[in-house]
């Protein structure tokens, strides 16, 4: 007899790394001691005595560090990659080269920091020593890494140098990582890049060695991260944090740098040039509309794109976004073709060439300098796209989009008052971030409530049958719930909320959000199924069934436990232990020949 339907567990490309994780937790040395770390030659790969291979700690934070210089004959070229065994394909190197330098038309003298994001080459083998998968499950959805993309964090220096043929020193120090910790990595670069440009290779070796000694990036823990004589104190958010709250990291006397956030950008500074249209831009991002940000430099373009992606938090933006995009990007043709509608992507560009190439895009934001003036910005009107044909078009939002919601005048007055009173940009950002959060939560709560109703009742879960399926999401059924439990309960904003929902349900953001919620709920059903099995007297059950059926039960239970481990199912540790006890008791009650076979299978 079949105890339950086909097992849903399948092969998984990654398994838990409990031993590595435990070792990682023991790695935190006192900050002062860690800051005095001495560099070790980069090619060593032996076990370091902490149960970790050389560079495992580094790999938890960074894929590699690159130095990109300018060669008169070759143009941009990757001069250095650390650690030396780091793997980058030729395509990835080419992307890093072009994305690490401001566009030739952007006059960036001095030091410039920005961020880019690029596609990882297909077929890359995932490192078995990487801890990121282990901690990903505890991160908020918008901070989870995307396996298909790398982030590049750039510190670019361009200064006059008469000793060089070109007349300028031009070099970028670039951190390549899977982690979207924008503010954190920009802070790291501020600590090491200026010194590196003065001291060169030995300094970079020492800095990489410091990173390799860092504790793993565990969400929710206060981390002390020494880097070249200074110590940074940070806390990575968890999925259990209340949205919109920042866990205060207290300053310590021996800590040089305390970060209040690892990922957030200065939201108000980025939205300042167009803050009259903040709510409309929130709608465009929510709906996954094609957006291009035309800015004077990579700093402005990357910060604005990241602020846009961040404005629908805690929802994750599921489409592609490129904080800095150039004509040399490997996806340039894909994203600029006129043979089809523009894709769902947010691009940040600086080259005036894009004003012509992308003028068929439906939504374009042109921004000037991001430094807020001490006066209230003029109300920039939304302009029709036909006005963008000239390269010197004025800053503004160019779109024919008609917002679904009425504009909230209160937030505009509040921010205007803040400018008049010279309220700090940080405080203005808090106000704007809270406004976006309330807007997003008002929008998403009715969807969450409806999706929760698709969950089967717990009493329908039988230990001897497959877990029941979720009910289907029916758009019209959802729309009917809005009359009584819609966003009007939590938001003062009026408008065509129904139209906004209908548009959203066809967007990549809804698709990504619903797939994530469906997976979470399916895993919850699997966990409840395991708990139901635990409550049964399985040994008594085996006494009433054949050996074949008993062996089948043991194999299925083992498969369930393996699935729970691999997929990080929300199962209590005591439930897992109890189920292992059931399995052991059943095996011991079987004949010795079957015992040895089943014990062998448990060891493989």
Secondary structure, 3 states (H helix, E strand, C coil): CCCCCCCCCCCCCCCCCHHHHHHHHCCCCCHHHHHCCCCCCCCCCCECCCCCECCHHHHHHCCEEEEEEEECCCEEEEEEEECCCCCCCHHHHHHHHHHCCCCCCCCCCEEEEEEEEEECCCCCCCCCCCCHHHHHCCCCHHHCCCCCEEEEEEEEEEEECCCCCCCEEEEEEEEEECCCCHHHHHHHHHHHHHHHHHHCHHHHHHHHHHHHCCCCCCCCCEEEEEECCEEEEEECCCCCCCCCCCCCCCCCCCCCEECCCCCCCCHHHHHHHHHHHHHHHHHHHHCCCCEEEECCCHHHHHHHHHHHHHCCCCCCCCCEEECCCCCCCCCHHHHHCCCCCCCCEEEEECCCHHHHHCCCCCEEEECCCCCCCCCCCCCCCEECHHHHCCCCCCCEEEECCCCCECCCHHHHHHHHHHHHCCCCHHHHHHHHHHHHHHHHHHHHHHHHHHHHCCCCCHHHCCCCCCCCCCCCCCHHHHHHHHHHHCHHHCCCCCECHHHHHHHHCCCHHHHHHHHHHHHHHHHHHHHHHHHHHHCCCHHHHHHCCCHHHHHHHHHHHHHHHHHHHHCCCCCCHHHHHHHHHHHHHHHHCCCHHHHHHHHHHHHC
